[in-house]
Structure formats: C-alpha cells, structure tokens
Amino acid sequence: MSFLHKVATALLLASVSATAFAQAFPIKPVRIVIGFPAGGAIDLVGRIIAPKLSDALGQPVVVDNRPGANGALGLDAVLNP
C-alpha cells in the first residue's frame, strides 16, 4: 500500500466511526445549580438564561437553588448529583 492509500483509508475509517457513535447532547434535562437564595441577582440571571438555553438545546432546563455555606452546598450538589 502506498502512503496516500493508507492516509485515505485512515480518514475514511475516522469519518465513519465518528458518525456511528454520535448521540444527541444532552440526552436528559439540564440543571443549573445556583448556590445562592432565590430572588437575588444571580438567580434572576439563571432564570432569564434557562428558557433560552432550553430552546437552543431542545431539553428542559431546571434552575436549582442550593443556598448555604457560601456556595459550598451548591458545589456539593454539582459534584454529587
């Protein structure tokens, strides 16, 4: 096999395998975790962004407020779903 033939074969195999394993992302609802109480400026921004993000992704987007411990409870909610 020539070098050009090997390169063409590798490119063909790479393109076929990428389409075979492609999945829609995301496949489940998206959760925006806000580590501060509802009603604040950060919560307001999250609630404004959520519907637009939902339209763009085609999945529901849920705003989840986890106030307390200076944001540590929100971080824990992200790390341990």
mmCIF file of the N, C-alpha and C atoms, coordinates in Angstrom:
data_MODEL
# 
_entry.id   MODEL 
# 
loop_
_atom_site.group_PDB 
_atom_site.id 
_atom_site.type_symbol 
_atom_site.label_atom_id 
_atom_site.label_alt_id 
_atom_site.label_comp_id 
_atom_site.label_asym_id 
_atom_site.label_entity_id 
_atom_site.label_seq_id 
_atom_site.pdbx_PDB_ins_code 
_atom_site.Cartn_x 
_atom_site.Cartn_y 
_atom_site.Cartn_z 
_atom_site.occupancy 
_atom_site.B_iso_or_equiv 
_atom_site.pdbx_formal_charge 
_atom_site.auth_seq_id 
_atom_site.auth_comp_id 
_atom_site.auth_asym_id 
_atom_site.auth_atom_id 
_atom_site.pdbx_PDB_model_num 
ATOM 1   N N  . MET A 1 1  ? 0.833   -1.183 0.000  1.00 0.00 ? 1  MET A N  1 
ATOM 2   C CA . MET A 1 1  ? 0.000   0.000  0.000  1.00 0.00 ? 1  MET A CA 1 
ATOM 3   C C  . MET A 1 1  ? 0.874   1.241  0.000  1.00 0.00 ? 1  MET A C  1 
ATOM 4   N N  . SER A 1 2  ? 0.443   2.199  -0.770 1.00 0.00 ? 2  SER A N  1 
ATOM 5   C CA . SER A 1 2  ? 1.181   3.449  -0.774 1.00 0.00 ? 2  SER A CA 1 
ATOM 6   C C  . SER A 1 2  ? 0.762   4.303  0.419  1.00 0.00 ? 2  SER A C  1 
ATOM 7   N N  . PHE A 1 3  ? 1.573   5.286  0.714  1.00 0.00 ? 3  PHE A N  1 
ATOM 8   C CA . PHE A 1 3  ? 1.301   6.182  1.836  1.00 0.00 ? 3  PHE A CA 1 
ATOM 9   C C  . PHE A 1 3  ? -0.029  6.903  1.635  1.00 0.00 ? 3  PHE A C  1 
ATOM 10  N N  . LEU A 1 4  ? -0.295  7.372  0.444  1.00 0.00 ? 4  LEU A N  1 
ATOM 11  C CA . LEU A 1 4  ? -1.533  8.091  0.149  1.00 0.00 ? 4  LEU A CA 1 
ATOM 12  C C  . LEU A 1 4  ? -2.748  7.192  0.349  1.00 0.00 ? 4  LEU A C  1 
ATOM 13  N N  . HIS A 1 5  ? -2.630  5.938  -0.023 1.00 0.00 ? 5  HIS A N  1 
ATOM 14  C CA . HIS A 1 5  ? -3.719  4.979  0.156  1.00 0.00 ? 5  HIS A CA 1 
ATOM 15  C C  . HIS A 1 5  ? -3.991  4.748  1.652  1.00 0.00 ? 5  HIS A C  1 
ATOM 16  N N  . LYS A 1 6  ? -2.928  4.658  2.447  1.00 0.00 ? 6  LYS A N  1 
ATOM 17  C CA . LYS A 1 6  ? -3.083  4.467  3.893  1.00 0.00 ? 6  LYS A CA 1 
ATOM 18  C C  . LYS A 1 6  ? -3.756  5.679  4.542  1.00 0.00 ? 6  LYS A C  1 
ATOM 19  N N  . VAL A 1 7  ? -3.364  6.869  4.128  1.00 0.00 ? 7  VAL A N  1 
ATOM 20  C CA . VAL A 1 7  ? -3.956  8.086  4.677  1.00 0.00 ? 7  VAL A CA 1 
ATOM 21  C C  . VAL A 1 7  ? -5.439  8.169  4.310  1.00 0.00 ? 7  VAL A C  1 
ATOM 22  N N  . ALA A 1 8  ? -5.769  7.866  3.071  1.00 0.00 ? 8  ALA A N  1 
ATOM 23  C CA . ALA A 1 8  ? -7.167  7.909  2.633  1.00 0.00 ? 8  ALA A CA 1 
ATOM 24  C C  . ALA A 1 8  ? -8.009  6.894  3.402  1.00 0.00 ? 8  ALA A C  1 
ATOM 25  N N  . THR A 1 9  ? -7.464  5.712  3.644  1.00 0.00 ? 9  THR A N  1 
ATOM 26  C CA . THR A 1 9  ? -8.178  4.688  4.402  1.00 0.00 ? 9  THR A CA 1 
ATOM 27  C C  . THR A 1 9  ? -8.395  5.125  5.848  1.00 0.00 ? 9  THR A C  1 
ATOM 28  N N  . ALA A 1 10 ? -7.380  5.716  6.459  1.00 0.00 ? 10 ALA A N  1 
ATOM 29  C CA . ALA A 1 10 ? -7.495  6.179  7.836  1.00 0.00 ? 10 ALA A CA 1 
ATOM 30  C C  . ALA A 1 10 ? -8.545  7.283  7.953  1.00 0.00 ? 10 ALA A C  1 
ATOM 31  N N  . LEU A 1 11 ? -8.561  8.212  7.012  1.00 0.00 ? 11 LEU A N  1 
ATOM 32  C CA . LEU A 1 11 ? -9.553  9.284  7.026  1.00 0.00 ? 11 LEU A CA 1 
ATOM 33  C C  . LEU A 1 11 ? -10.965 8.742  6.835  1.00 0.00 ? 11 LEU A C  1 
ATOM 34  N N  . LEU A 1 12 ? -11.127 7.779  5.976  1.00 0.00 ? 12 LEU A N  1 
ATOM 35  C CA . LEU A 1 12 ? -12.433 7.183  5.754  1.00 0.00 ? 12 LEU A CA 1 
ATOM 36  C C  . LEU A 1 12 ? -12.925 6.470  7.009  1.00 0.00 ? 12 LEU A C  1 
ATOM 37  N N  . LEU A 1 13 ? -12.063 5.704  7.644  1.00 0.00 ? 13 LEU A N  1 
ATOM 38  C CA . LEU A 1 13 ? -12.450 4.993  8.860  1.00 0.00 ? 13 LEU A CA 1 
ATOM 39  C C  . LEU A 1 13 ? -12.762 5.957  10.003 1.00 0.00 ? 13 LEU A C  1 
ATOM 40  N N  . ALA A 1 14 ? -12.013 7.036  10.108 1.00 0.00 ? 14 ALA A N  1 
ATOM 41  C CA . ALA A 1 14 ? -12.259 8.012  11.159 1.00 0.00 ? 14 ALA A CA 1 
ATOM 42  C C  . ALA A 1 14 ? -13.605 8.701  10.962 1.00 0.00 ? 14 ALA A C  1 
ATOM 43  N N  . SER A 1 15 ? -13.943 9.026  9.735  1.00 0.00 ? 15 SER A N  1 
ATOM 44  C CA . SER A 1 15 ? -15.220 9.706  9.492  1.00 0.00 ? 15 SER A CA 1 
ATOM 45  C C  . SER A 1 15 ? -16.410 8.775  9.712  1.00 0.00 ? 15 SER A C  1 
ATOM 46  N N  . VAL A 1 16 ? -16.262 7.504  9.376  1.00 0.00 ? 16 VAL A N  1 
ATOM 47  C CA . VAL A 1 16 ? -17.352 6.544  9.571  1.00 0.00 ? 16 VAL A CA 1 
ATOM 48  C C  . VAL A 1 16 ? -17.567 6.272  11.061 1.00 0.00 ? 16 VAL A C  1 
ATOM 49  N N  . SER A 1 17 ? -16.490 6.098  11.818 1.00 0.00 ? 17 SER A N  1 
ATOM 50  C CA . SER A 1 17 ? -16.644 5.784  13.234 1.00 0.00 ? 17 SER A CA 1 
ATOM 51  C C  . SER A 1 17 ? -17.195 6.960  14.020 1.00 0.00 ? 17 SER A C  1 
ATOM 52  N N  . ALA A 1 18 ? -16.901 8.180  13.625 1.00 0.00 ? 18 ALA A N  1 
ATOM 53  C CA . ALA A 1 18 ? -17.407 9.342  14.342 1.00 0.00 ? 18 ALA A CA 1 
ATOM 54  C C  . ALA A 1 18 ? -18.917 9.470  14.186 1.00 0.00 ? 18 ALA A C  1 
ATOM 55  N N  . THR A 1 19 ? -19.435 9.176  13.018 1.00 0.00 ? 19 THR A N  1 
ATOM 56  C CA . THR A 1 19 ? -20.879 9.274  12.824 1.00 0.00 ? 19 THR A CA 1 
ATOM 57  C C  . THR A 1 19 ? -21.616 8.101  13.439 1.00 0.00 ? 19 THR A C  1 
ATOM 58  N N  . ALA A 1 20 ? -20.979 6.970  13.570 1.00 0.00 ? 20 ALA A N  1 
ATOM 59  C CA . ALA A 1 20 ? -21.644 5.802  14.133 1.00 0.00 ? 20 ALA A CA 1 
ATOM 60  C C  . ALA A 1 20 ? -21.911 5.959  15.620 1.00 0.00 ? 20 ALA A C  1 
ATOM 61  N N  . PHE A 1 21 ? -21.044 6.653  16.340 1.00 0.00 ? 21 PHE A N  1 
ATOM 62  C CA . PHE A 1 21 ? -21.186 6.794  17.772 1.00 0.00 ? 21 PHE A CA 1 
ATOM 63  C C  . PHE A 1 21 ? -21.767 8.143  18.200 1.00 0.00 ? 21 PHE A C  1 
ATOM 64  N N  . ALA A 1 22 ? -22.155 8.967  17.248 1.00 0.00 ? 22 ALA A N  1 
ATOM 65  C CA . ALA A 1 22 ? -22.677 10.283 17.585 1.00 0.00 ? 22 ALA A CA 1 
ATOM 66  C C  . ALA A 1 22 ? -24.041 10.157 18.251 1.00 0.00 ? 22 ALA A C  1 
ATOM 67  N N  . GLN A 1 23 ? -24.236 10.889 19.338 1.00 0.00 ? 23 GLN A N  1 
ATOM 68  C CA . GLN A 1 23 ? -25.504 10.926 20.041 1.00 0.00 ? 23 GLN A CA 1 
ATOM 69  C C  . GLN A 1 23 ? -25.908 12.371 20.233 1.00 0.00 ? 23 GLN A C  1 
ATOM 70  N N  . ALA A 1 24 ? -27.198 12.564 20.384 1.00 0.00 ? 24 ALA A N  1 
ATOM 71  C CA . ALA A 1 24 ? -27.672 13.915 20.651 1.00 0.00 ? 24 ALA A CA 1 
ATOM 72  C C  . ALA A 1 24 ? -27.237 14.313 22.063 1.00 0.00 ? 24 ALA A C  1 
ATOM 73  N N  . PHE A 1 25 ? -26.805 15.556 22.210 1.00 0.00 ? 25 PHE A N  1 
ATOM 74  C CA . PHE A 1 25 ? -26.404 16.043 23.523 1.00 0.00 ? 25 PHE A CA 1 
ATOM 75  C C  . PHE A 1 25 ? -27.227 17.261 23.848 1.00 0.00 ? 25 PHE A C  1 
ATOM 76  N N  . PRO A 1 26 ? -27.729 17.424 24.975 1.00 0.00 ? 26 PRO A N  1 
ATOM 77  C CA . PRO A 1 26 ? -27.770 16.497 26.100 1.00 0.00 ? 26 PRO A CA 1 
ATOM 78  C C  . PRO A 1 26 ? -28.916 15.503 25.936 1.00 0.00 ? 26 PRO A C  1 
ATOM 79  N N  . ILE A 1 27 ? -28.824 14.383 26.612 1.00 0.00 ? 27 ILE A N  1 
ATOM 80  C CA . ILE A 1 27 ? -29.853 13.350 26.484 1.00 0.00 ? 27 ILE A CA 1 
ATOM 81  C C  . ILE A 1 27 ? -30.814 13.355 27.667 1.00 0.00 ? 27 ILE A C  1 
ATOM 82  N N  . LYS A 1 28 ? -30.602 14.220 28.639 1.00 0.00 ? 28 LYS A N  1 
ATOM 83  C CA . LYS A 1 28 ? -31.510 14.340 29.778 1.00 0.00 ? 28 LYS A CA 1 
ATOM 84  C C  . LYS A 1 28 ? -31.598 15.811 30.174 1.00 0.00 ? 28 LYS A C  1 
ATOM 85  N N  . PRO A 1 29 ? -32.545 16.173 31.040 1.00 0.00 ? 29 PRO A N  1 
ATOM 86  C CA . PRO A 1 29 ? -32.693 17.589 31.405 1.00 0.00 ? 29 PRO A CA 1 
ATOM 87  C C  . PRO A 1 29 ? -31.410 18.191 31.986 1.00 0.00 ? 29 PRO A C  1 
ATOM 88  N N  . VAL A 1 30 ? -31.215 19.466 31.705 1.00 0.00 ? 30 VAL A N  1 
ATOM 89  C CA . VAL A 1 30 ? -30.048 20.200 32.173 1.00 0.00 ? 30 VAL A CA 1 
ATOM 90  C C  . VAL A 1 30 ? -30.427 20.921 33.469 1.00 0.00 ? 30 VAL A C  1 
ATOM 91  N N  . ARG A 1 31 ? -29.530 20.896 34.430 1.00 0.00 ? 31 ARG A N  1 
ATOM 92  C CA . ARG A 1 31 ? -29.787 21.540 35.716 1.00 0.00 ? 31 ARG A CA 1 
ATOM 93  C C  . ARG A 1 31 ? -28.763 22.639 35.938 1.00 0.00 ? 31 ARG A C  1 
ATOM 94  N N  . ILE A 1 32 ? -29.257 23.849 36.181 1.00 0.00 ? 32 ILE A N  1 
ATOM 95  C CA . ILE A 1 32 ? -28.396 24.967 36.534 1.00 0.00 ? 32 ILE A CA 1 
ATOM 96  C C  . ILE A 1 32 ? -28.456 25.097 38.048 1.00 0.00 ? 32 ILE A C  1 
ATOM 97  N N  . VAL A 1 33 ? -27.335 24.847 38.715 1.00 0.00 ? 33 VAL A N  1 
ATOM 98  C CA . VAL A 1 33 ? -27.281 24.936 40.170 1.00 0.00 ? 33 VAL A CA 1 
ATOM 99  C C  . VAL A 1 33 ? -26.769 26.317 40.555 1.00 0.00 ? 33 VAL A C  1 
ATOM 100 N N  . ILE A 1 34 ? -27.564 27.008 41.375 1.00 0.00 ? 34 ILE A N  1 
ATOM 101 C CA . ILE A 1 34 ? -27.208 28.337 41.858 1.00 0.00 ? 34 ILE A CA 1 
ATOM 102 C C  . ILE A 1 34 ? -27.022 28.230 43.362 1.00 0.00 ? 34 ILE A C  1 
ATOM 103 N N  . GLY A 1 35 ? -25.843 28.569 43.834 1.00 0.00 ? 35 GLY A N  1 
ATOM 104 C CA . GLY A 1 35 ? -25.508 28.406 45.240 1.00 0.00 ? 35 GLY A CA 1 
ATOM 105 C C  . GLY A 1 35 ? -25.953 29.543 46.129 1.00 0.00 ? 35 GLY A C  1 
ATOM 106 N N  . PHE A 1 36 ? -26.968 30.277 45.711 1.00 0.00 ? 36 PHE A N  1 
ATOM 107 C CA . PHE A 1 36 ? -27.453 31.419 46.477 1.00 0.00 ? 36 PHE A CA 1 
ATOM 108 C C  . PHE A 1 36 ? -28.977 31.377 46.526 1.00 0.00 ? 36 PHE A C  1 
ATOM 109 N N  . PRO A 1 37 ? -29.603 32.105 47.456 1.00 0.00 ? 37 PRO A N  1 
ATOM 110 C CA . PRO A 1 37 ? -31.063 32.047 47.587 1.00 0.00 ? 37 PRO A CA 1 
ATOM 111 C C  . PRO A 1 37 ? -31.798 32.609 46.373 1.00 0.00 ? 37 PRO A C  1 
ATOM 112 N N  . ALA A 1 38 ? -33.029 32.162 46.223 1.00 0.00 ? 38 ALA A N  1 
ATOM 113 C CA . ALA A 1 38 ? -33.873 32.655 45.137 1.00 0.00 ? 38 ALA A CA 1 
ATOM 114 C C  . ALA A 1 38 ? -34.184 34.132 45.349 1.00 0.00 ? 38 ALA A C  1 
ATOM 115 N N  . GLY A 1 39 ? -34.311 34.849 44.243 1.00 0.00 ? 39 GLY A N  1 
ATOM 116 C CA . GLY A 1 39 ? -34.663 36.254 44.302 1.00 0.00 ? 39 GLY A CA 1 
ATOM 117 C C  . GLY A 1 39 ? -33.494 37.200 44.151 1.00 0.00 ? 39 GLY A C  1 
ATOM 118 N N  . GLY A 1 40 ? -32.278 36.704 44.216 1.00 0.00 ? 40 GLY A N  1 
ATOM 119 C CA . GLY A 1 40 ? -31.102 37.553 44.063 1.00 0.00 ? 40 GLY A CA 1 
ATOM 120 C C  . GLY A 1 40 ? -30.752 37.773 42.601 1.00 0.00 ? 40 GLY A C  1 
ATOM 121 N N  . ALA A 1 41 ? -29.726 38.553 42.379 1.00 0.00 ? 41 ALA A N  1 
ATOM 122 C CA . ALA A 1 41 ? -29.308 38.880 41.011 1.00 0.00 ? 41 ALA A CA 1 
ATOM 123 C C  . ALA A 1 41 ? -28.825 37.648 40.253 1.00 0.00 ? 41 ALA A C  1 
ATOM 124 N N  . ILE A 1 42 ? -28.087 36.773 40.919 1.00 0.00 ? 42 ILE A N  1 
ATOM 125 C CA . ILE A 1 42 ? -27.580 35.573 40.252 1.00 0.00 ? 42 ILE A CA 1 
ATOM 126 C C  . ILE A 1 42 ? -28.730 34.649 39.879 1.00 0.00 ? 42 ILE A C  1 
ATOM 127 N N  . ASP A 1 43 ? -29.708 34.530 40.760 1.00 0.00 ? 43 ASP A N  1 
ATOM 128 C CA . ASP A 1 43 ? -30.888 33.715 40.486 1.00 0.00 ? 43 ASP A CA 1 
ATOM 129 C C  . ASP A 1 43 ? -31.660 34.286 39.303 1.00 0.00 ? 43 ASP A C  1 
ATOM 130 N N  . LEU A 1 44 ? -31.792 35.594 39.241 1.00 0.00 ? 44 LEU A N  1 
ATOM 131 C CA . LEU A 1 44 ? -32.504 36.251 38.153 1.00 0.00 ? 44 LEU A CA 1 
ATOM 132 C C  . LEU A 1 44 ? -31.823 35.968 36.813 1.00 0.00 ? 44 LEU A C  1 
ATOM 133 N N  . VAL A 1 45 ? -30.516 36.057 36.774 1.00 0.00 ? 45 VAL A N  1 
ATOM 134 C CA . VAL A 1 45 ? -29.786 35.779 35.536 1.00 0.00 ? 45 VAL A CA 1 
ATOM 135 C C  . VAL A 1 45 ? -29.981 34.328 35.117 1.00 0.00 ? 45 VAL A C  1 
ATOM 136 N N  . GLY A 1 46 ? -29.910 33.408 36.071 1.00 0.00 ? 46 GLY A N  1 
ATOM 137 C CA . GLY A 1 46 ? -30.116 31.993 35.760 1.00 0.00 ? 46 GLY A CA 1 
ATOM 138 C C  . GLY A 1 46 ? -31.500 31.724 35.207 1.00 0.00 ? 46 GLY A C  1 
ATOM 139 N N  . ARG A 1 47 ? -32.513 32.384 35.757 1.00 0.00 ? 47 ARG A N  1 
ATOM 140 C CA . ARG A 1 47 ? -33.884 32.179 35.293 1.00 0.00 ? 47 ARG A CA 1 
ATOM 141 C C  . ARG A 1 47 ? -34.156 32.860 33.955 1.00 0.00 ? 47 ARG A C  1 
ATOM 142 N N  . ILE A 1 48 ? -33.401 33.888 33.622 1.00 0.00 ? 48 ILE A N  1 
ATOM 143 C CA . ILE A 1 48 ? -33.525 34.511 32.301 1.00 0.00 ? 48 ILE A CA 1 
ATOM 144 C C  . ILE A 1 48 ? -32.854 33.641 31.244 1.00 0.00 ? 48 ILE A C  1 
ATOM 145 N N  . ILE A 1 49 ? -31.731 33.049 31.599 1.00 0.00 ? 49 ILE A N  1 
ATOM 146 C CA . ILE A 1 49 ? -30.980 32.236 30.642 1.00 0.00 ? 49 ILE A CA 1 
ATOM 147 C C  . ILE A 1 49 ? -31.637 30.876 30.405 1.00 0.00 ? 49 ILE A C  1 
ATOM 148 N N  . ALA A 1 50 ? -32.288 30.308 31.403 1.00 0.00 ? 50 ALA A N  1 
ATOM 149 C CA . ALA A 1 50 ? -32.826 28.946 31.324 1.00 0.00 ? 50 ALA A CA 1 
ATOM 150 C C  . ALA A 1 50 ? -33.760 28.707 30.135 1.00 0.00 ? 50 ALA A C  1 
ATOM 151 N N  . PRO A 1 51 ? -34.764 29.542 29.875 1.00 0.00 ? 51 PRO A N  1 
ATOM 152 C CA . PRO A 1 51 ? -35.643 29.256 28.732 1.00 0.00 ? 51 PRO A CA 1 
ATOM 153 C C  . PRO A 1 51 ? -34.927 29.353 27.383 1.00 0.00 ? 51 PRO A C  1 
ATOM 154 N N  . LYS A 1 52 ? -33.999 30.286 27.282 1.00 0.00 ? 52 LYS A N  1 
ATOM 155 C CA . LYS A 1 52 ? -33.263 30.428 26.019 1.00 0.00 ? 52 LYS A CA 1 
ATOM 156 C C  . LYS A 1 52 ? -32.359 29.231 25.797 1.00 0.00 ? 52 LYS A C  1 
ATOM 157 N N  . LEU A 1 53 ? -31.734 28.767 26.864 1.00 0.00 ? 53 LEU A N  1 
ATOM 158 C CA . LEU A 1 53 ? -30.886 27.588 26.769 1.00 0.00 ? 53 LEU A CA 1 
ATOM 159 C C  . LEU A 1 53 ? -31.717 26.351 26.447 1.00 0.00 ? 53 LEU A C  1 
ATOM 160 N N  . SER A 1 54 ? -32.901 26.268 27.019 1.00 0.00 ? 54 SER A N  1 
ATOM 161 C CA . SER A 1 54 ? -33.796 25.151 26.752 1.00 0.00 ? 54 SER A CA 1 
ATOM 162 C C  . SER A 1 54 ? -34.199 25.112 25.279 1.00 0.00 ? 54 SER A C  1 
ATOM 163 N N  . ASP A 1 55 ? -34.499 26.260 24.711 1.00 0.00 ? 55 ASP A N  1 
ATOM 164 C CA . ASP A 1 55 ? -34.847 26.324 23.288 1.00 0.00 ? 55 ASP A CA 1 
ATOM 165 C C  . ASP A 1 55 ? -33.672 25.920 22.412 1.00 0.00 ? 55 ASP A C  1 
ATOM 166 N N  . ALA A 1 56 ? -32.475 26.345 22.783 1.00 0.00 ? 56 ALA A N  1 
ATOM 167 C CA . ALA A 1 56 ? -31.293 26.045 21.974 1.00 0.00 ? 56 ALA A CA 1 
ATOM 168 C C  . ALA A 1 56 ? -30.915 24.568 22.039 1.00 0.00 ? 56 ALA A C  1 
ATOM 169 N N  . LEU A 1 57 ? -31.068 23.954 23.213 1.00 0.00 ? 57 LEU A N  1 
ATOM 170 C CA . LEU A 1 57 ? -30.664 22.564 23.390 1.00 0.00 ? 57 LEU A CA 1 
ATOM 171 C C  . LEU A 1 57 ? -31.767 21.564 23.075 1.00 0.00 ? 57 LEU A C  1 
ATOM 172 N N  . GLY A 1 58 ? -33.012 22.009 23.144 1.00 0.00 ? 58 GLY A N  1 
ATOM 173 C CA . GLY A 1 58 ? -34.119 21.101 22.919 1.00 0.00 ? 58 GLY A CA 1 
ATOM 174 C C  . GLY A 1 58 ? -34.391 20.190 24.108 1.00 0.00 ? 58 GLY A C  1 
ATOM 175 N N  . GLN A 1 59 ? -33.935 20.574 25.266 1.00 0.00 ? 59 GLN A N  1 
ATOM 176 C CA . GLN A 1 59 ? -34.135 19.819 26.503 1.00 0.00 ? 59 GLN A CA 1 
ATOM 177 C C  . GLN A 1 59 ? -34.606 20.784 27.586 1.00 0.00 ? 59 GLN A C  1 
ATOM 178 N N  . PRO A 1 60 ? -35.356 20.272 28.563 1.00 0.00 ? 60 PRO A N  1 
ATOM 179 C CA . PRO A 1 60 ? -35.741 21.156 29.662 1.00 0.00 ? 60 PRO A CA 1 
ATOM 180 C C  . PRO A 1 60 ? -34.528 21.598 30.487 1.00 0.00 ? 60 PRO A C  1 
ATOM 181 N N  . VAL A 1 61 ? -34.558 22.834 30.942 1.00 0.00 ? 61 VAL A N  1 
ATOM 182 C CA . VAL A 1 61 ? -33.502 23.377 31.795 1.00 0.00 ? 61 VAL A CA 1 
ATOM 183 C C  . VAL A 1 61 ? -34.142 23.779 33.115 1.00 0.00 ? 61 VAL A C  1 
ATOM 184 N N  . VAL A 1 62 ? -33.623 23.233 34.212 1.00 0.00 ? 62 VAL A N  1 
ATOM 185 C CA . VAL A 1 62 ? -34.173 23.469 35.542 1.00 0.00 ? 62 VAL A CA 1 
ATOM 186 C C  . VAL A 1 62 ? -33.186 24.303 36.347 1.00 0.00 ? 62 VAL A C  1 
ATOM 187 N N  . VAL A 1 63 ? -33.687 25.363 36.989 1.00 0.00 ? 63 VAL A N  1 
ATOM 188 C CA . VAL A 1 63 ? -32.863 26.180 37.878 1.00 0.00 ? 63 VAL A CA 1 
ATOM 189 C C  . VAL A 1 63 ? -33.036 25.630 39.287 1.00 0.00 ? 63 VAL A C  1 
ATOM 190 N N  . ASP A 1 64 ? -31.929 25.249 39.909 1.00 0.00 ? 64 ASP A N  1 
ATOM 191 C CA . ASP A 1 64 ? -31.938 24.616 41.227 1.00 0.00 ? 64 ASP A CA 1 
ATOM 192 C C  . ASP A 1 64 ? -31.148 25.488 42.198 1.00 0.00 ? 64 ASP A C  1 
ATOM 193 N N  . ASN A 1 65 ? -31.857 26.134 43.134 1.00 0.00 ? 65 ASN A N  1 
ATOM 194 C CA . ASN A 1 65 ? -31.192 26.967 44.135 1.00 0.00 ? 65 ASN A CA 1 
ATOM 195 C C  . ASN A 1 65 ? -30.752 26.106 45.303 1.00 0.00 ? 65 ASN A C  1 
ATOM 196 N N  . ARG A 1 66 ? -29.473 26.199 45.671 1.00 0.00 ? 66 ARG A N  1 
ATOM 197 C CA . ARG A 1 66 ? -28.915 25.486 46.815 1.00 0.00 ? 66 ARG A CA 1 
ATOM 198 C C  . ARG A 1 66 ? -28.138 26.468 47.675 1.00 0.00 ? 66 ARG A C  1 
ATOM 199 N N  . PRO A 1 67 ? -28.845 27.322 48.423 1.00 0.00 ? 67 PRO A N  1 
ATOM 200 C CA . PRO A 1 67 ? -28.140 28.320 49.223 1.00 0.00 ? 67 PRO A CA 1 
ATOM 201 C C  . PRO A 1 67 ? -27.522 27.717 50.478 1.00 0.00 ? 67 PRO A C  1 
ATOM 202 N N  . GLY A 1 68 ? -26.478 28.357 50.943 1.00 0.00 ? 68 GLY A N  1 
ATOM 203 C CA . GLY A 1 68 ? -25.865 27.971 52.211 1.00 0.00 ? 68 GLY A CA 1 
ATOM 204 C C  . GLY A 1 68 ? -24.389 27.707 52.087 1.00 0.00 ? 68 GLY A C  1 
ATOM 205 N N  . ALA A 1 69 ? -23.694 27.918 53.181 1.00 0.00 ? 69 ALA A N  1 
ATOM 206 C CA . ALA A 1 69 ? -22.263 27.638 53.311 1.00 0.00 ? 69 ALA A CA 1 
ATOM 207 C C  . ALA A 1 69 ? -21.431 28.352 52.244 1.00 0.00 ? 69 ALA A C  1 
ATOM 208 N N  . ASN A 1 70 ? -21.821 29.587 51.930 1.00 0.00 ? 70 ASN A N  1 
ATOM 209 C CA . ASN A 1 70 ? -21.096 30.395 50.931 1.00 0.00 ? 70 ASN A CA 1 
ATOM 210 C C  . ASN A 1 70 ? -20.918 29.687 49.599 1.00 0.00 ? 70 ASN A C  1 
ATOM 211 N N  . GLY A 1 71 ? -21.938 28.973 49.161 1.00 0.00 ? 71 GLY A N  1 
ATOM 212 C CA . GLY A 1 71 ? -21.907 28.290 47.872 1.00 0.00 ? 71 GLY A CA 1 
ATOM 213 C C  . GLY A 1 71 ? -21.426 26.859 47.935 1.00 0.00 ? 71 GLY A C  1 
ATOM 214 N N  . ALA A 1 72 ? -20.973 26.384 49.090 1.00 0.00 ? 72 ALA A N  1 
ATOM 215 C CA . ALA A 1 72 ? -20.461 25.015 49.200 1.00 0.00 ? 72 ALA A CA 1 
ATOM 216 C C  . ALA A 1 72 ? -21.558 23.977 49.000 1.00 0.00 ? 72 ALA A C  1 
ATOM 217 N N  . LEU A 1 73 ? -22.776 24.272 49.402 1.00 0.00 ? 73 LEU A N  1 
ATOM 218 C CA . LEU A 1 73 ? -23.880 23.322 49.200 1.00 0.00 ? 73 LEU A CA 1 
ATOM 219 C C  . LEU A 1 73 ? -24.219 23.203 47.720 1.00 0.00 ? 73 LEU A C  1 
ATOM 220 N N  . GLY A 1 74 ? -24.140 24.295 46.991 1.00 0.00 ? 74 GLY A N  1 
ATOM 221 C CA . GLY A 1 74 ? -24.343 24.242 45.552 1.00 0.00 ? 74 GLY A CA 1 
ATOM 222 C C  . GLY A 1 74 ? -23.245 23.453 44.866 1.00 0.00 ? 74 GLY A C  1 
ATOM 223 N N  . LEU A 1 75 ? -22.020 23.645 45.299 1.00 0.00 ? 75 LEU A N  1 
ATOM 224 C CA . LEU A 1 75 ? -20.899 22.889 44.748 1.00 0.00 ? 75 LEU A CA 1 
ATOM 225 C C  . LEU A 1 75 ? -21.068 21.403 45.026 1.00 0.00 ? 75 LEU A C  1 
ATOM 226 N N  . ASP A 1 76 ? -21.504 21.072 46.216 1.00 0.00 ? 76 ASP A N  1 
ATOM 227 C CA . ASP A 1 76 ? -21.737 19.673 46.562 1.00 0.00 ? 76 ASP A CA 1 
ATOM 228 C C  . ASP A 1 76 ? -22.842 19.068 45.701 1.00 0.00 ? 76 ASP A C  1 
ATOM 229 N N  . ALA A 1 77 ? -23.876 19.852 45.381 1.00 0.00 ? 77 ALA A N  1 
ATOM 230 C CA . ALA A 1 77 ? -24.952 19.370 44.520 1.00 0.00 ? 77 ALA A CA 1 
ATOM 231 C C  . ALA A 1 77 ? -24.462 19.090 43.103 1.00 0.00 ? 77 ALA A C  1 
ATOM 232 N N  . VAL A 1 78 ? -23.475 19.852 42.654 1.00 0.00 ? 78 VAL A N  1 
ATOM 233 C CA . VAL A 1 78 ? -22.919 19.624 41.316 1.00 0.00 ? 78 VAL A CA 1 
ATOM 234 C C  . VAL A 1 78 ? -22.002 18.407 41.303 1.00 0.00 ? 78 VAL A C  1 
ATOM 235 N N  . LEU A 1 79 ? -21.187 18.276 42.344 1.00 0.00 ? 79 LEU A N  1 
ATOM 236 C CA . LEU A 1 79 ? -20.217 17.183 42.405 1.00 0.00 ? 79 LEU A CA 1 
ATOM 237 C C  . LEU A 1 79 ? -20.875 15.841 42.688 1.00 0.00 ? 79 LEU A C  1 
ATOM 238 N N  . ASN A 1 80 ? -21.948 15.838 43.468 1.00 0.00 ? 80 ASN A N  1 
ATOM 239 C CA . ASN A 1 80 ? -22.632 14.592 43.848 1.00 0.00 ? 80 ASN A CA 1 
ATOM 240 C C  . ASN A 1 80 ? -24.107 14.668 43.461 1.00 0.00 ? 80 ASN A C  1 
ATOM 241 N N  . PRO A 1 81 ? -24.415 14.442 42.177 1.00 0.00 ? 81 PRO A N  1 
ATOM 242 C CA . PRO A 1 81 ? -25.819 14.616 41.734 1.00 0.00 ? 81 PRO A CA 1 
ATOM 243 C C  . PRO A 1 81 ? -26.718 13.632 42.321 1.00 0.00 ? 81 PRO A C  1 
# 
